[in-house]
Amino acid sequence: MALHPLADALNDELQRDGCPIHSLLSQRGKAIYFPSRGILGQSAQARGKAINATIGTAFEEDGSPLTLEALETLVNIPSTSFLYAPSQGNPTLREEWKGRMMEKNPGLAGKTFSLPVVTSALTHALWVSGFLFVDEGDEIIVPDLYWDNYDLLYGESFGATLRTFNTFDNGRFDVAAMETAINATAKGKKVLLLNFPNNPTGYTVTDEEALAIRDALLRAAQAGNRLVVILDDAYFGLVYEAGVFEESLFSLLCDLHPDILAIKLDGSTKEDYVWGFRVGFMTFGFAGATPARLAALESKAAGAVRASISNAPGVSQSLLLKAYQTDGYDAQKQQKYDILKRRYLRIREVLSAHPEFGESFLAMPFNSGYFMCVKLKGADPEAVRNVLLNEFDTGVIVLSGLIRLAFSSVPHDRLEQLFTNIHEAVCKVKSG
């Protein structure tokens, strides 16, 4: 089937002069385009005209948005925030996020990468990455301890298979296992998904491990592989130990090799503690990127956004932009980070003060994020979870044979009781 001329134009840009990025696109990704000549494009051309009968929004007689005062009084933002946002996202917010991303990732200085495209939070950004780069039957290479929603996102939505590799080796991220998984099949297109801080383990790679990942991916590309590296940075910035890599791997990968396309997925959900705002970002980078090539990827991403949700919430984008430009924002964000780090440090104290807990469970490596996991000794995790619910008034998650604990949601003064409850529940299950 012939592709739309707009899709053909984007595809031509992504394969011009031997650019390999076109070969990484899925069939959907090759077919998608942003409808710049349709309703949205024609509406953009009519913007500012004396009479504009293009877009499906409503306006007062004076030309201001026709909104309910009952809602306007709830948010201190311009009434224009009630209008549709562009499918690419609020342009000022996109620029603001890119600037802040560079501040948080000094390794990006001097490097070329796209302007972020706004998605409906990070889950939608993951979906868009699947739409653009994953075909039915493709494999997604991922650590064996991963967020279970990846099964729905890539398996059920796009018919892909998750090929897992060992997450940890002797308390460290198993870079060798990752490299083996990449090289386990014939050379060609490979899709790798990495998530740091990791959900469920709460682990972020060390500085040394980050460089080892970079080197392994470079070797894979030099050997003839073409890599799509999806970076799920949902919990970015929540690092609690020295020596842990504080930047996104995007800083190391966005200009590493022409056959490595790095895609940074992040958002305000956890970084700004606004879980219900549903604002995420999708940023592309690869060696040899030009403004035209990056714009083509942005257009394809915006086309996928348009095809799925039309656009991310305008009110949320406006509120975030206002927050970023408010005095005190940085201090408030630091205060919230300090609360989470204090809980993390308290867990370390509790585990150190109670060696008897080691008879019931082993704490998996953790150093960041919202979570940690424990591996039970001699007790079925699901049985322990039910005992915790029914007899200890305590809720936990069983995932991948482990118990995941969201210390982000447990008050500081109840953390010791949480681990005491787990220990006693394991003992109860083991005793029959």
C-alpha positions as CSV (number, residue, x, y, z in Angstrom):
1,M,0.0,0.0,0.0
2,A,1.3,3.4,-1.0
3,L,2.2,5.7,1.9
4,H,0.9,9.2,2.4
5,P,3.1,11.8,0.7
6,L,3.8,13.5,4.0
7,A,5.1,10.1,5.4
8,D,7.2,9.6,2.3
9,A,8.8,13.0,2.8
10,L,9.7,12.2,6.4
11,N,11.0,8.8,5.4
12,D,13.1,10.4,2.7
13,E,14.7,12.7,5.3
14,L,15.5,9.8,7.6
15,Q,17.3,7.8,4.9
16,R,19.0,10.7,3.0
17,D,22.7,10.4,2.6
18,G,22.7,6.9,4.1
19,C,21.1,7.8,7.4
20,P,20.2,4.5,9.1
21,I,17.3,5.8,11.3
22,H,14.6,4.9,8.7
23,S,15.6,1.3,8.9
24,L,14.8,1.3,12.6
25,L,11.2,2.3,12.1
26,S,8.3,-0.1,12.4
27,Q,5.8,-0.5,9.6
28,R,3.6,1.8,11.6
29,G,6.5,4.2,12.2
30,K,7.2,4.4,8.4
31,A,3.5,5.1,7.7
32,I,2.9,7.7,10.3
33,Y,3.1,11.4,9.7
34,F,1.9,14.6,11.3
35,P,-1.1,16.0,9.3
36,S,0.4,19.4,8.6
37,R,-1.8,20.0,5.7
38,G,-5.0,18.7,7.3
39,I,-7.2,20.4,9.9
40,L,-4.3,21.3,12.2
41,G,-2.2,22.7,9.4
42,Q,-5.0,24.8,7.9
43,S,-6.0,26.0,11.4
44,A,-2.4,27.1,12.0
45,Q,-2.5,29.1,8.7
46,A,-5.7,30.8,9.8
47,R,-4.4,31.8,13.2
48,G,-4.7,35.6,13.7
49,K,-7.2,36.1,10.9
50,A,-10.1,38.4,11.5
51,I,-12.5,35.6,11.0
52,N,-11.3,32.1,11.9
53,A,-13.8,29.3,11.3
54,T,-11.3,26.4,11.4
55,I,-10.7,24.8,14.7
56,G,-13.4,23.0,16.8
57,T,-13.2,25.1,19.9
58,A,-15.6,27.7,21.2
59,F,-15.0,31.4,21.9
60,E,-16.9,34.3,23.6
61,E,-18.1,37.2,21.5
62,D,-15.0,39.1,22.5
63,G,-12.7,36.3,21.2
64,S,-11.7,34.9,24.5
65,P,-12.1,31.1,25.2
66,L,-15.7,30.2,26.1
67,T,-15.0,28.6,29.5
68,L,-17.0,28.0,32.7
69,E,-16.2,30.5,35.4
70,A,-16.6,27.7,37.9
71,L,-13.5,26.1,36.5
72,E,-11.6,29.3,35.7
73,T,-11.7,30.2,39.4
74,L,-10.1,26.9,40.4
75,V,-6.8,27.5,38.5
76,N,-4.8,30.7,38.3
77,I,-3.7,30.4,34.7
78,P,-4.9,32.1,31.5
79,S,-8.1,31.0,30.0
80,T,-6.2,30.1,26.9
81,S,-4.9,27.1,28.9
82,F,-8.4,25.6,28.4
83,L,-7.8,25.3,24.6
84,Y,-6.2,22.4,22.8
85,A,-2.4,22.1,23.1
86,P,-0.5,21.3,19.9
87,S,0.0,17.6,19.3
88,Q,3.8,18.3,19.7
89,G,3.1,20.0,23.1
90,N,3.1,23.5,24.4
91,P,6.1,25.1,22.5
92,T,7.2,27.1,25.5
93,L,7.0,24.1,27.8
94,R,9.0,22.0,25.3
95,E,11.8,24.6,25.3
96,E,11.7,24.9,29.0
97,W,11.9,21.1,29.6
98,K,14.8,20.9,27.1
99,G,16.7,23.6,29.0
100,R,16.1,22.0,32.3
101,M,17.1,18.6,30.9
102,M,20.4,20.1,29.9
103,E,20.8,21.6,33.4
104,K,20.2,18.2,35.0
105,N,22.4,16.4,32.5
106,P,25.6,18.5,32.1
107,G,26.9,15.7,29.7
108,L,24.5,17.0,27.1
109,A,26.4,20.3,26.7
110,G,27.3,20.8,23.0
111,K,25.4,17.8,21.8
112,T,22.6,17.7,19.3
113,F,19.2,16.2,20.1
114,S,15.6,16.9,19.4
115,L,13.2,19.2,21.1
116,P,11.0,17.0,23.4
117,V,7.6,16.0,22.2
118,V,4.9,16.1,24.9
119,T,3.0,12.9,25.5
120,S,0.3,11.9,28.0
121,A,2.8,11.0,30.7
122,L,5.6,8.4,30.3
123,T,3.3,5.4,29.8
124,H,2.0,7.0,26.6
125,A,5.6,7.9,25.6
126,L,6.5,4.2,25.9
127,W,3.4,3.4,23.7
128,V,4.5,5.9,21.1
129,S,8.0,4.4,21.1
130,G,6.4,1.0,20.4
131,F,4.2,2.5,17.7
132,L,7.2,4.0,15.9
133,F,9.8,1.3,16.3
134,V,8.2,-2.1,17.2
135,D,6.6,-4.6,14.8
136,E,4.8,-7.8,15.6
137,G,7.3,-10.5,16.4
138,D,10.1,-8.1,17.4
139,E,12.0,-8.7,20.6
140,I,12.4,-6.1,23.3
141,I,15.6,-6.7,25.3
142,V,15.0,-5.8,28.9
143,P,16.4,-6.8,32.4
144,D,14.4,-9.6,34.0
145,L,13.3,-7.3,36.8
146,Y,11.0,-4.8,34.9
147,W,7.8,-2.9,35.3
148,D,5.0,-5.3,34.5
149,N,3.2,-2.8,32.3
150,Y,5.8,-3.4,29.6
151,D,4.0,-6.7,28.9
152,L,0.8,-4.8,28.0
153,L,2.6,-1.9,26.2
154,Y,4.9,-4.0,24.0
155,G,3.5,-7.5,24.1
156,E,-0.3,-7.0,24.0
157,S,-0.3,-3.7,22.1
158,F,2.3,-4.5,19.4
159,G,2.8,-8.2,19.5
160,A,6.4,-8.0,20.6
161,T,8.3,-10.5,22.9
162,L,10.3,-9.5,25.9
163,R,13.7,-11.1,25.9
164,T,15.1,-10.8,29.4
165,F,18.6,-10.9,30.8
166,N,19.8,-11.2,34.3
167,T,19.5,-7.9,36.1
168,F,22.1,-8.3,38.9
169,D,25.4,-10.1,39.2
170,N,26.8,-10.1,42.7
171,G,25.0,-6.9,43.6
172,R,25.9,-5.0,40.5
173,F,24.0,-4.4,37.2
174,D,24.9,-7.3,34.9
175,V,26.3,-5.5,31.9
176,A,27.8,-8.7,30.5
177,A,24.3,-10.4,30.5
178,M,22.9,-7.4,28.6
179,E,25.6,-7.6,26.0
180,T,25.1,-11.3,25.6
181,A,21.4,-10.8,25.1
182,I,22.1,-8.2,22.4
183,N,24.4,-10.5,20.6
184,A,22.3,-13.6,21.0
185,T,20.6,-13.2,17.6
186,A,21.8,-12.4,14.1
187,K,23.2,-8.9,13.6
188,G,20.5,-6.3,12.7
189,K,17.9,-4.1,14.4
190,K,17.7,-4.6,18.1
191,V,15.5,-2.8,20.6
192,L,16.8,-2.4,24.2
193,L,14.8,-0.9,27.0
194,L,16.5,0.3,30.2
195,N,14.8,1.9,33.2
196,F,16.8,3.7,35.9
197,P,16.0,4.2,38.7
198,N,14.5,0.8,38.1
199,N,11.0,-0.2,38.9
200,P,10.7,-2.5,40.8
201,T,14.2,-2.6,42.4
202,G,15.0,1.0,43.0
203,Y,18.4,0.5,41.5
204,T,20.4,3.0,39.3
205,V,23.7,2.0,37.7
206,T,26.9,3.4,39.2
207,D,29.2,5.7,37.2
208,E,31.4,2.7,36.3
209,E,28.4,0.6,35.2
210,A,27.0,3.5,33.1
211,L,30.3,3.7,31.1
212,A,30.3,-0.1,30.8
213,I,26.8,0.0,29.3
214,R,27.9,2.7,26.9
215,D,31.0,0.7,25.8
216,A,28.9,-2.5,25.3
217,L,26.4,-0.7,23.1
218,L,29.2,0.9,21.1
219,R,30.7,-2.5,20.5
220,A,27.3,-3.9,19.4
221,A,26.9,-1.1,16.9
222,Q,30.4,-1.4,15.6
223,A,29.8,-5.1,15.1
224,G,26.9,-4.4,12.7
225,N,23.8,-4.0,14.9
226,R,21.4,-1.1,14.6
227,L,20.1,-0.2,18.1
228,V,17.0,1.5,19.4
229,V,17.7,2.2,23.0
230,I,14.6,3.3,24.9
231,L,15.4,5.0,28.2
232,D,12.6,4.9,30.7
233,D,13.6,7.8,33.0
234,A,10.4,8.0,35.0
235,Y,12.1,8.4,38.3
236,F,15.0,10.5,37.1
237,G,16.8,12.6,39.7
238,L,15.9,10.5,42.7
239,V,19.4,9.2,43.5
240,Y,20.5,8.8,47.1
241,E,24.1,7.5,47.1
242,A,27.4,8.9,46.0
243,G,29.0,7.1,43.0
244,V,25.6,6.4,41.4
245,F,25.2,7.8,37.9
246,E,23.2,11.0,38.3
247,E,22.6,11.8,34.7
248,S,20.4,9.9,32.2
249,L,22.2,7.4,30.0
250,F,20.9,9.6,27.2
251,S,23.9,11.9,27.9
252,L,26.2,9.0,27.0
253,L,24.2,7.6,24.1
254,C,22.6,10.5,22.2
255,D,25.7,11.0,19.9
256,L,27.6,7.7,20.4
257,H,27.1,6.1,17.0
258,P,25.0,6.6,13.9
259,D,23.4,3.2,14.4
260,I,22.4,3.9,17.9
261,L,19.1,5.8,18.3
262,A,18.7,6.9,21.9
263,I,15.1,7.8,23.0
264,K,14.8,9.5,26.4
265,L,11.3,9.2,28.0
266,D,10.7,11.2,31.1
267,G,8.1,13.5,32.5
268,S,6.8,15.6,35.4
269,T,4.9,12.7,37.0
270,K,7.6,11.7,39.5
271,E,10.1,14.5,38.9
272,D,7.5,17.1,39.9
273,Y,5.2,14.9,42.0
274,V,2.1,15.5,39.8
275,W,1.0,12.0,39.1
276,G,-2.4,13.0,37.8
277,F,-1.2,15.7,35.4
278,R,-0.2,13.1,32.7
279,V,2.5,15.1,31.0
280,G,5.5,13.3,29.7
281,F,8.3,14.0,27.1
282,M,10.0,12.1,24.3
283,T,13.4,13.2,23.1
284,F,15.6,11.7,20.3
285,G,19.3,11.7,19.7
286,F,21.8,9.9,17.5
287,A,25.2,10.6,16.0
288,G,24.9,12.4,12.7
289,A,21.5,14.0,13.6
290,T,20.6,17.1,11.7
291,P,17.8,19.5,12.6
292,A,15.9,18.2,9.6
293,R,16.3,14.5,10.7
294,L,15.3,15.3,14.3
295,A,12.3,17.4,13.1
296,A,11.2,14.3,11.0
297,L,11.3,12.1,14.2
298,E,9.4,14.8,16.1
299,S,6.8,14.9,13.4
300,K,6.4,11.1,13.4
301,A,6.0,11.2,17.2
302,A,3.5,14.0,17.0
303,G,1.6,12.0,14.4
304,A,1.4,9.1,16.8
305,V,0.2,11.4,19.5
306,R,-2.4,12.9,17.2
307,A,-3.5,9.4,16.2
308,S,-3.9,8.2,19.8
309,I,-4.9,11.0,22.1
310,S,-4.8,14.1,19.8
311,N,-2.8,16.0,22.4
312,A,-1.7,16.0,26.1
313,P,-3.7,18.0,28.6
314,G,-3.3,21.8,28.0
315,V,-4.2,22.8,31.6
316,S,-1.5,20.5,33.0
317,Q,1.1,21.8,30.6
318,S,0.2,25.4,31.5
319,L,0.3,24.7,35.2
320,L,3.7,23.1,34.9
321,L,5.2,25.9,32.9
322,K,3.9,28.4,35.5
323,A,5.5,26.3,38.3
324,Y,8.9,26.2,36.5
325,Q,8.8,30.0,36.3
326,T,7.8,30.5,39.9
327,D,10.2,31.6,42.6
328,G,10.7,28.8,45.2
329,Y,10.1,26.0,42.7
330,D,13.7,24.6,43.1
331,A,13.6,24.9,46.9
332,Q,10.3,23.1,47.1
333,K,11.5,20.3,44.8
334,Q,14.6,19.8,47.0
335,Q,12.4,19.6,50.1
336,K,10.4,16.8,48.6
337,Y,13.5,15.0,47.5
338,D,14.9,15.3,51.0
339,I,11.8,13.6,52.4
340,L,12.3,10.6,50.1
341,K,16.1,10.4,50.8
342,R,15.4,10.5,54.5
343,R,13.2,7.4,54.2
344,Y,15.8,5.7,52.1
345,L,18.4,6.3,54.8
346,R,16.0,5.1,57.5
347,I,15.6,1.8,55.7
348,R,19.4,1.4,55.6
349,E,19.4,2.0,59.4
350,V,16.6,-0.4,60.1
351,L,18.2,-3.2,58.0
352,S,21.5,-2.6,59.7
353,A,20.0,-2.6,63.2
354,H,18.1,-5.9,62.7
355,P,20.4,-8.7,61.5
356,E,17.6,-11.2,62.4
357,F,15.7,-9.9,59.3
358,G,18.3,-11.7,57.3
359,E,16.8,-15.0,58.4
360,S,13.6,-14.1,56.5
361,F,14.6,-12.0,53.6
362,L,17.4,-10.5,51.5
363,A,17.3,-6.9,50.4
364,M,18.0,-6.6,46.7
365,P,20.4,-3.9,45.5
366,F,18.7,-0.4,45.7
367,N,20.0,3.1,45.8
368,S,17.4,5.4,44.2
369,G,13.8,6.0,43.2
370,Y,10.6,5.0,44.9
371,F,11.1,1.3,45.5
372,M,13.1,-1.5,46.9
373,C,12.7,-5.3,46.7
374,V,13.3,-8.1,49.2
375,K,13.8,-11.8,48.3
376,L,12.2,-14.1,50.8
377,K,14.0,-17.1,52.3
378,G,11.9,-20.2,52.5
379,A,8.5,-18.7,52.1
380,D,6.2,-18.2,49.1
381,P,5.8,-14.4,48.4
382,E,2.1,-14.6,47.6
383,A,1.4,-16.5,50.8
384,V,3.4,-13.8,52.8
385,R,1.6,-11.0,51.0
386,N,-1.8,-12.4,52.0
387,V,-0.6,-12.9,55.6
388,L,0.6,-9.3,55.6
389,L,-2.8,-8.1,54.3
390,N,-5.0,-10.2,56.6
391,E,-3.0,-10.3,59.9
392,F,-0.6,-7.3,59.8
393,D,-2.7,-4.6,58.1
394,T,0.1,-4.2,55.6
395,G,0.0,-4.1,51.8
396,V,2.9,-4.9,49.5
397,I,3.4,-6.0,45.8
398,V,4.6,-9.4,44.6
399,L,6.4,-9.1,41.4
400,S,8.9,-11.4,39.6
401,G,9.1,-13.7,42.7
402,L,10.1,-10.7,44.9
403,I,8.2,-8.4,47.2
404,R,8.3,-4.8,46.1
405,L,8.1,-2.1,48.7
406,A,7.1,1.5,47.7
407,F,8.9,3.3,50.5
408,S,7.8,6.5,48.8
409,S,4.3,6.0,50.3
410,V,5.3,4.9,53.8
411,P,5.9,7.5,56.5
412,H,9.3,7.7,58.0
413,D,8.2,6.5,61.5
414,R,6.4,3.4,60.1
415,L,9.3,2.0,58.1
416,E,10.7,-0.1,60.9
417,Q,7.3,-1.6,61.5
418,L,7.0,-2.4,57.8
419,F,10.1,-4.6,57.9
420,T,9.2,-6.1,61.2
421,N,5.8,-7.1,59.8
422,I,7.5,-8.8,56.8
423,H,9.9,-10.7,59.0
424,E,7.1,-11.9,61.3
425,A,4.9,-12.8,58.3
426,V,7.7,-14.9,56.8
427,C,8.3,-16.7,60.1
428,K,4.5,-17.4,60.3
429,V,4.4,-18.9,56.8
430,K,7.5,-20.9,57.3
431,S,6.1,-22.3,60.6
432,G,3.1,-23.5,58.8
